[in-house]
Amino acid sequence: MKGRGCRRSDKEEGDSEEISGDETEEAQPGKASGGGHKVAAKEDSVERQFEATRLTLEGRGAFMREEYLLAISLLTKAIELEPLDMEARTLRSSAYLALANAKESGEARPRRLPPLKRKKETDEEKEMRKMEREAEKETRRKEREEEKEKKRRDKEEEKEKRRKEKEEEKEKKRRDKGGKGSIEEGKAKVEANNEKVEEIKEEKVEESKEEKVEESKEERLEESKDQQAIWKGVSGKVVDDSSKKVSAWDNFTSPKK
């Protein structure tokens, strides 16, 4: 681990020297184009921060996550120093160097870097953007209200539609029930007539049976009377029971004494 760190330090030392050389080459035009105490102060601050970063990178064998965070802070500083193109480029180079070292050591996750340049907004632009946000907010609010009103109308229409369907279904059932009632009444009348016909048939059958029974009785009575007449002619008296019938027959067949 120590040897690996040393090799990395040697490699980064070379990279740092190259970047510091670029800084030396680019720093002079930047300083020449300063044109003010404020700009010069910013240049000095950038140089001091870059030098501190370079020394930090050279002095460490293992590159920790702190360097990744330092790279992000350097990029943020570069964005703040937007008018100073040289300082911004220098800080960006240092930040990318620290980020590359942190990635190689596996201590930091790749992350999308923020844009290098971002134009500062004036008060008028800020006010304009604020008004645009408020207008967008109001537009979204109106859209939500319209959507809510539309849902409410759709719900009422659906409710009214279901109510009409229920009424139509109820009316249809009532009409169907009326028609079925007429049919059922007709069936009941037919069944009643059939019952009456069956009753009449049964009555006629009963009458026929009774007539046949009476006829049979009369026939048997006539036969009995005829037999009695025969017996009366033989014995001279009416015989009512079977024993007497036998005795009368015996009298008829037996020889006279």
C-alpha atoms as a printed R data frame, in Angstrom:
    type eleno elety resid chain resno        x       y       z
1   ATOM     1    CA   MET     A     1    0.000   0.000   0.000
2   ATOM     2    CA   LYS     A     2    2.803   2.352   0.855
3   ATOM     3    CA   GLY     A     3    4.710   1.638  -2.331
4   ATOM     4    CA   ARG     A     4    1.533   2.020  -4.380
5   ATOM     5    CA   GLY     A     5    0.894   5.335  -2.721
6   ATOM     6    CA   CYS     A     6    4.380   6.501  -3.460
7   ATOM     7    CA   ARG     A     7    4.041   5.611  -7.103
8   ATOM     8    CA   ARG     A     8    0.799   7.533  -7.226
9   ATOM     9    CA   SER     A     9    2.410  10.474  -5.546
10  ATOM    10    CA   ASP     A    10    5.192  10.442  -8.110
11  ATOM    11    CA   LYS     A    11    2.692  10.289 -10.936
12  ATOM    12    CA   GLU     A    12    0.561  13.028  -9.519
13  ATOM    13    CA   GLU     A    13    3.616  15.113  -8.775
14  ATOM    14    CA   GLY     A    14    4.414  15.102 -12.466
15  ATOM    15    CA   ASP     A    15    0.830  15.966 -13.333
16  ATOM    16    CA   SER     A    16    0.829  18.707 -10.777
17  ATOM    17    CA   GLU     A    17    4.012  20.115 -12.127
18  ATOM    18    CA   GLU     A    18    2.568  20.184 -15.619
19  ATOM    19    CA   ILE     A    19   -0.555  21.931 -14.457
20  ATOM    20    CA   SER     A    20    1.416  24.365 -12.374
21  ATOM    21    CA   GLY     A    21    3.439  25.100 -15.481
22  ATOM    22    CA   ASP     A    22    0.243  25.791 -17.376
23  ATOM    23    CA   GLU     A    23   -0.790  28.002 -14.556
24  ATOM    24    CA   THR     A    24    2.447  29.945 -14.793
25  ATOM    25    CA   GLU     A    25    2.003  30.363 -18.513
26  ATOM    26    CA   GLU     A    26   -1.626  31.417 -18.263
27  ATOM    27    CA   ALA     A    27   -1.347  33.496 -15.117
28  ATOM    28    CA   GLN     A    28    0.633  36.290 -16.727
29  ATOM    29    CA   PRO     A    29   -1.948  37.126 -19.434
30  ATOM    30    CA   GLY     A    30   -4.654  36.980 -16.804
31  ATOM    31    CA   LYS     A    31   -2.799  39.370 -14.582
32  ATOM    32    CA   ALA     A    32   -2.046  41.657 -17.472
33  ATOM    33    CA   SER     A    33   -5.730  41.844 -18.306
34  ATOM    34    CA   GLY     A    34   -6.776  42.451 -14.674
35  ATOM    35    CA   GLY     A    35   -7.326  46.155 -14.678
36  ATOM    36    CA   GLY     A    36   -8.234  46.591 -10.985
37  ATOM    37    CA   HIS     A    37   -7.449  45.824  -7.375
38  ATOM    38    CA   LYS     A    38  -10.502  43.538  -7.023
39  ATOM    39    CA   VAL     A    39   -9.498  41.401  -9.976
40  ATOM    40    CA   ALA     A    40   -5.911  41.145  -8.732
41  ATOM    41    CA   ALA     A    41   -7.132  40.057  -5.313
42  ATOM    42    CA   LYS     A    42   -9.240  37.336  -6.890
43  ATOM    43    CA   GLU     A    43   -6.263  36.159  -8.927
44  ATOM    44    CA   ASP     A    44   -4.089  35.970  -5.822
45  ATOM    45    CA   SER     A    45   -6.783  34.035  -3.985
46  ATOM    46    CA   VAL     A    46   -7.136  31.572  -6.839
47  ATOM    47    CA   GLU     A    47   -3.397  31.055  -7.072
48  ATOM    48    CA   ARG     A    48   -3.069  30.486  -3.351
49  ATOM    49    CA   GLN     A    49   -5.932  27.986  -3.320
50  ATOM    50    CA   PHE     A    50   -4.582  26.149  -6.330
51  ATOM    51    CA   GLU     A    51   -1.101  25.992  -4.804
52  ATOM    52    CA   ALA     A    52   -2.525  24.630  -1.571
53  ATOM    53    CA   THR     A    53   -4.484  22.041  -3.522
54  ATOM    54    CA   ARG     A    54   -1.412  20.999  -5.485
55  ATOM    55    CA   LEU     A    55    0.655  20.610  -2.352
56  ATOM    56    CA   THR     A    56   -2.126  18.610  -0.748
57  ATOM    57    CA   LEU     A    57   -2.285  16.251  -3.714
58  ATOM    58    CA   GLU     A    58    1.484  15.808  -3.758
59  ATOM    59    CA   GLY     A    59    1.734  15.205  -0.028
60  ATOM    60    CA   ARG     A    60   -0.724  12.276   0.115
61  ATOM    61    CA   GLY     A    61   -0.042   8.761  -1.032
62  ATOM    62    CA   ALA     A    62   -3.667   7.552  -0.735
63  ATOM    63    CA   PHE     A    63   -6.356   9.833  -2.136
64  ATOM    64    CA   MET     A    64   -9.412   9.942   0.090
65  ATOM    65    CA   ARG     A    65  -12.961  11.092  -0.464
66  ATOM    66    CA   GLU     A    66  -11.969  14.458   0.971
67  ATOM    67    CA   GLU     A    67  -10.146  15.210  -2.258
68  ATOM    68    CA   TYR     A    68  -13.274  14.487  -4.222
69  ATOM    69    CA   LEU     A    69  -15.161  16.982  -2.089
70  ATOM    70    CA   LEU     A    70  -12.299  19.406  -2.538
71  ATOM    71    CA   ALA     A    71  -12.600  19.019  -6.301
72  ATOM    72    CA   ILE     A    72  -16.272  19.923  -6.109
73  ATOM    73    CA   SER     A    73  -15.512  22.952  -3.970
74  ATOM    74    CA   LEU     A    74  -12.862  24.051  -6.457
75  ATOM    75    CA   LEU     A    75  -15.315  23.787  -9.306
76  ATOM    76    CA   THR     A    76  -17.803  25.815  -7.298
77  ATOM    77    CA   LYS     A    77  -15.139  28.427  -6.731
78  ATOM    78    CA   ALA     A    78  -14.375  28.436 -10.444
79  ATOM    79    CA   ILE     A    79  -18.033  29.140 -11.159
80  ATOM    80    CA   GLU     A    80  -18.005  32.042  -8.734
81  ATOM    81    CA   LEU     A    81  -14.961  33.493 -10.502
82  ATOM    82    CA   GLU     A    82  -16.670  33.389 -13.861
83  ATOM    83    CA   PRO     A    83  -15.246  36.661 -15.268
84  ATOM    84    CA   LEU     A    84  -11.683  35.437 -14.680
85  ATOM    85    CA   ASP     A    85  -11.347  32.831 -17.411
86  ATOM    86    CA   MET     A    86   -7.762  31.971 -16.521
87  ATOM    87    CA   GLU     A    87   -8.513  31.375 -12.857
88  ATOM    88    CA   ALA     A    88  -11.591  29.358 -13.759
89  ATOM    89    CA   ARG     A    89   -9.567  27.126 -16.069
90  ATOM    90    CA   THR     A    90   -6.878  26.708 -13.430
91  ATOM    91    CA   LEU     A    91   -9.367  25.714 -10.776
92  ATOM    92    CA   ARG     A    92  -11.082  23.378 -13.169
93  ATOM    93    CA   SER     A    93   -7.810  21.640 -13.960
94  ATOM    94    CA   SER     A    94   -7.052  21.229 -10.271
95  ATOM    95    CA   ALA     A    95  -10.531  19.953  -9.574
96  ATOM    96    CA   TYR     A    96  -10.410  17.407 -12.379
97  ATOM    97    CA   LEU     A    97   -7.005  16.253 -11.172
98  ATOM    98    CA   ALA     A    98   -8.279  15.731  -7.643
99  ATOM    99    CA   LEU     A    99  -11.383  14.019  -8.975
100 ATOM   100    CA   ALA     A   100   -9.347  11.653 -11.153
101 ATOM   101    CA   ASN     A   101   -7.154  10.729  -8.205
102 ATOM   102    CA   ALA     A   102  -10.165  10.125  -5.996
103 ATOM   103    CA   LYS     A   103  -11.772   7.895  -8.633
104 ATOM   104    CA   GLU     A   104   -8.585   5.875  -9.087
105 ATOM   105    CA   SER     A   105   -8.393   5.236  -5.361
106 ATOM   106    CA   GLY     A   106  -11.978   3.970  -5.381
107 ATOM   107    CA   GLU     A   107  -12.999   6.297  -2.575
108 ATOM   108    CA   ALA     A   108  -15.513   8.342  -4.546
109 ATOM   109    CA   ARG     A   109  -18.440   7.591  -6.804
110 ATOM   110    CA   PRO     A   110  -18.592   9.145 -10.277
111 ATOM   111    CA   ARG     A   111  -20.806  12.155 -10.189
112 ATOM   112    CA   ARG     A   112  -21.941  14.593 -12.818
113 ATOM   113    CA   LEU     A   113  -20.015  17.807 -12.345
114 ATOM   114    CA   PRO     A   114  -21.823  21.122 -12.254
115 ATOM   115    CA   PRO     A   115  -21.468  23.381 -15.281
116 ATOM   116    CA   LEU     A   116  -18.374  25.526 -15.256
117 ATOM   117    CA   LYS     A   117  -20.030  28.760 -16.241
118 ATOM   118    CA   ARG     A   118  -23.305  30.164 -15.060
119 ATOM   119    CA   LYS     A   119  -24.295  33.665 -15.887
120 ATOM   120    CA   LYS     A   120  -25.169  35.783 -12.895
121 ATOM   121    CA   GLU     A   121  -28.669  37.156 -12.939
122 ATOM   122    CA   THR     A   122  -29.410  40.821 -12.590
123 ATOM   123    CA   ASP     A   123  -32.187  42.108 -10.368
124 ATOM   124    CA   GLU     A   124  -34.422  42.579 -13.406
125 ATOM   125    CA   GLU     A   125  -33.807  39.000 -14.544
126 ATOM   126    CA   LYS     A   126  -34.471  37.668 -11.065
127 ATOM   127    CA   GLU     A   127  -37.718  39.602 -10.912
128 ATOM   128    CA   MET     A   128  -38.667  38.376 -14.370
129 ATOM   129    CA   ARG     A   129  -37.930  34.757 -13.412
130 ATOM   130    CA   LYS     A   130  -39.917  35.186 -10.228
131 ATOM   131    CA   MET     A   131  -42.878  36.481 -12.225
132 ATOM   132    CA   GLU     A   132  -42.561  33.554 -14.626
133 ATOM   133    CA   ARG     A   133  -42.583  31.090 -11.732
134 ATOM   134    CA   GLU     A   134  -45.650  32.756 -10.263
135 ATOM   135    CA   ALA     A   135  -47.373  32.682 -13.658
136 ATOM   136    CA   GLU     A   136  -46.542  28.989 -14.060
137 ATOM   137    CA   LYS     A   137  -47.806  28.328 -10.553
138 ATOM   138    CA   GLU     A   138  -51.065  30.143 -11.296
139 ATOM   139    CA   THR     A   139  -51.433  28.262 -14.569
140 ATOM   140    CA   ARG     A   140  -50.965  24.920 -12.808
141 ATOM   141    CA   ARG     A   141  -53.477  25.966 -10.157
142 ATOM   142    CA   LYS     A   142  -56.070  26.828 -12.803
143 ATOM   143    CA   GLU     A   143  -55.396  23.544 -14.591
144 ATOM   144    CA   ARG     A   144  -55.940  21.650 -11.347
145 ATOM   145    CA   GLU     A   145  -59.189  23.518 -10.717
146 ATOM   146    CA   GLU     A   146  -60.399  22.843 -14.260
147 ATOM   147    CA   GLU     A   147  -59.500  19.174 -13.929
148 ATOM   148    CA   LYS     A   148  -61.309  19.012 -10.605
149 ATOM   149    CA   GLU     A   149  -64.393  20.703 -12.076
150 ATOM   150    CA   LYS     A   150  -64.320  18.370 -15.067
151 ATOM   151    CA   LYS     A   151  -64.170  15.323 -12.793
152 ATOM   152    CA   ARG     A   152  -67.079  16.700 -10.767
153 ATOM   153    CA   ARG     A   153  -69.189  17.238 -13.903
154 ATOM   154    CA   ASP     A   154  -68.310  13.790 -15.201
155 ATOM   155    CA   LYS     A   155  -69.289  12.286 -11.874
156 ATOM   156    CA   GLU     A   156  -72.636  14.097 -11.876
157 ATOM   157    CA   GLU     A   157  -73.313  13.065 -15.472
158 ATOM   158    CA   GLU     A   158  -72.497   9.456 -14.642
159 ATOM   159    CA   LYS     A   159  -74.760   9.612 -11.611
160 ATOM   160    CA   GLU     A   160  -77.622  11.065 -13.676
161 ATOM   161    CA   LYS     A   161  -77.069   8.439 -16.343
162 ATOM   162    CA   ARG     A   162  -77.270   5.627 -13.783
163 ATOM   163    CA   ARG     A   163  -80.421   7.157 -12.316
164 ATOM   164    CA   LYS     A   164  -82.113   7.249 -15.728
165 ATOM   165    CA   GLU     A   165  -81.041   3.691 -16.441
166 ATOM   166    CA   LYS     A   166  -82.529   2.560 -13.139
167 ATOM   167    CA   GLU     A   167  -85.798   4.352 -13.903
168 ATOM   168    CA   GLU     A   168  -85.964   2.815 -17.369
169 ATOM   169    CA   GLU     A   169  -85.238  -0.625 -15.933
170 ATOM   170    CA   LYS     A   170  -87.912  -0.134 -13.309
171 ATOM   171    CA   GLU     A   171  -90.449   0.973 -15.928
172 ATOM   172    CA   LYS     A   172  -89.555  -1.978 -18.139
173 ATOM   173    CA   LYS     A   173  -90.026  -4.390 -15.244
174 ATOM   174    CA   ARG     A   174  -93.382  -2.801 -14.465
175 ATOM   175    CA   ARG     A   175  -94.528  -3.205 -18.065
176 ATOM   176    CA   ASP     A   176  -93.268  -6.767 -18.183
177 ATOM   177    CA   LYS     A   177  -95.004  -7.518 -14.927
178 ATOM   178    CA   GLY     A   178  -98.280  -6.155 -16.328
179 ATOM   179    CA   GLY     A   179  -98.039  -8.369 -19.404
180 ATOM   180    CA   LYS     A   180  -97.123 -11.378 -17.362
181 ATOM   181    CA   GLY     A   181 -100.074 -10.683 -15.082
182 ATOM   182    CA   SER     A   182 -102.484 -10.840 -18.003
183 ATOM   183    CA   ILE     A   183 -100.969 -14.123 -19.146
184 ATOM   184    CA   GLU     A   184 -101.136 -15.547 -15.659
185 ATOM   185    CA   GLU     A   185 -104.744 -14.487 -15.322
186 ATOM   186    CA   GLY     A   186 -105.556 -16.234 -18.593
187 ATOM   187    CA   LYS     A   187 -103.791 -19.363 -17.411
188 ATOM   188    CA   ALA     A   188 -105.713 -19.271 -14.154
189 ATOM   189    CA   LYS     A   189 -109.004 -19.020 -16.029
190 ATOM   190    CA   VAL     A   190 -108.091 -21.958 -18.243
191 ATOM   191    CA   GLU     A   191 -107.125 -24.015 -15.215
192 ATOM   192    CA   ALA     A   192 -110.402 -23.136 -13.517
193 ATOM   193    CA   ASN     A   193 -112.340 -24.183 -16.604
194 ATOM   194    CA   ASN     A   194 -110.374 -27.413 -16.774
195 ATOM   195    CA   GLU     A   195 -111.165 -28.096 -13.143
196 ATOM   196    CA   LYS     A   196 -114.837 -27.496 -13.803
197 ATOM   197    CA   VAL     A   197 -114.715 -29.841 -16.777
198 ATOM   198    CA   GLU     A   198 -113.035 -32.493 -14.652
199 ATOM   199    CA   GLU     A   199 -115.644 -32.057 -11.960
200 ATOM   200    CA   ILE     A   200 -118.405 -32.399 -14.508
201 ATOM   201    CA   LYS     A   201 -116.762 -35.517 -15.910
202 ATOM   202    CA   GLU     A   202 -116.424 -36.998 -12.465
203 ATOM   203    CA   GLU     A   203 -120.038 -36.207 -11.697
204 ATOM   204    CA   LYS     A   204 -121.135 -37.855 -14.897
205 ATOM   205    CA   VAL     A   205 -119.005 -40.889 -14.138
206 ATOM   206    CA   GLU     A   206 -120.463 -41.105 -10.670
207 ATOM   207    CA   GLU     A   207 -123.952 -40.758 -12.046
208 ATOM   208    CA   SER     A   208 -123.222 -43.407 -14.620
209 ATOM   209    CA   LYS     A   209 -121.892 -45.719 -11.941
210 ATOM   210    CA   GLU     A   210 -124.900 -45.108  -9.772
211 ATOM   211    CA   GLU     A   211 -127.216 -45.734 -12.696
212 ATOM   212    CA   LYS     A   212 -125.438 -48.957 -13.472
213 ATOM   213    CA   VAL     A   213 -125.650 -50.012  -9.846
214 ATOM   214    CA   GLU     A   214 -129.332 -49.213  -9.759
215 ATOM   215    CA   GLU     A   215 -129.885 -51.072 -12.983
216 ATOM   216    CA   SER     A   216 -127.982 -54.016 -11.631
217 ATOM   217    CA   LYS     A   217 -130.007 -53.936  -8.465
218 ATOM   218    CA   GLU     A   218 -133.226 -53.763 -10.415
219 ATOM   219    CA   GLU     A   219 -132.132 -56.608 -12.641
220 ATOM   220    CA   ARG     A   220 -131.221 -58.729  -9.651
221 ATOM   221    CA   LEU     A   221 -134.500 -57.795  -8.016
222 ATOM   222    CA   GLU     A   222 -136.446 -58.787 -11.102
223 ATOM   223    CA   GLU     A   223 -134.548 -62.028 -11.284
224 ATOM   224    CA   SER     A   224 -135.285 -62.607  -7.650
225 ATOM   225    CA   LYS     A   225 -138.946 -61.931  -8.207
226 ATOM   226    CA   ASP     A   226 -139.038 -64.279 -11.145
227 ATOM   227    CA   GLN     A   227 -137.364 -66.967  -9.109
228 ATOM   228    CA   GLN     A   228 -139.735 -66.386  -6.282
229 ATOM   229    CA   ALA     A   229 -142.649 -66.710  -8.663
230 ATOM   230    CA   ILE     A   230 -141.302 -70.007  -9.800
231 ATOM   231    CA   TRP     A   231 -140.887 -71.153  -6.280
232 ATOM   232    CA   LYS     A   232 -144.350 -69.938  -5.364
233 ATOM   233    CA   GLY     A   233 -145.901 -71.900  -8.178
234 ATOM   234    CA   VAL     A   234 -144.177 -75.035  -7.011
235 ATOM   235    CA   SER     A   235 -144.667 -74.816  -3.279
236 ATOM   236    CA   GLY     A   236 -147.566 -72.460  -3.080
237 ATOM   237    CA   LYS     A   237 -145.749 -70.031  -0.844
238 ATOM   238    CA   VAL     A   238 -143.066 -67.368  -1.098
239 ATOM   239    CA   VAL     A   239 -139.627 -68.480  -0.018
240 ATOM   240    CA   ASP     A   240 -137.342 -65.755   1.247
241 ATOM   241    CA   ASP     A   241 -134.175 -67.544   2.377
242 ATOM   242    CA   SER     A   242 -131.921 -70.098   0.816
243 ATOM   243    CA   SER     A   243 -132.816 -72.848   3.252
244 ATOM   244    CA   LYS     A   244 -136.418 -72.535   2.357
245 ATOM   245    CA   LYS     A   245 -135.478 -72.452  -1.294
246 ATOM   246    CA   VAL     A   246 -133.774 -75.793  -0.888
247 ATOM   247    CA   SER     A   247 -136.695 -77.272   0.987
248 ATOM   248    CA   ALA     A   248 -139.087 -76.041  -1.619
249 ATOM   249    CA   TRP     A   249 -136.954 -77.546  -4.315
250 ATOM   250    CA   ASP     A   250 -136.827 -80.731  -2.377
251 ATOM   251    CA   ASN     A   251 -140.584 -80.705  -2.165
252 ATOM   252    CA   PHE     A   252 -140.723 -80.226  -5.913
253 ATOM   253    CA   THR     A   253 -138.379 -83.061  -6.668
254 ATOM   254    CA   SER     A   254 -139.307 -85.504  -3.953
255 ATOM   255    CA   PRO     A   255 -142.222 -87.943  -4.573
256 ATOM   256    CA   LYS     A   256 -145.506 -87.226  -2.821
257 ATOM   257    CA   LYS     A   257 -146.483 -89.391   0.039
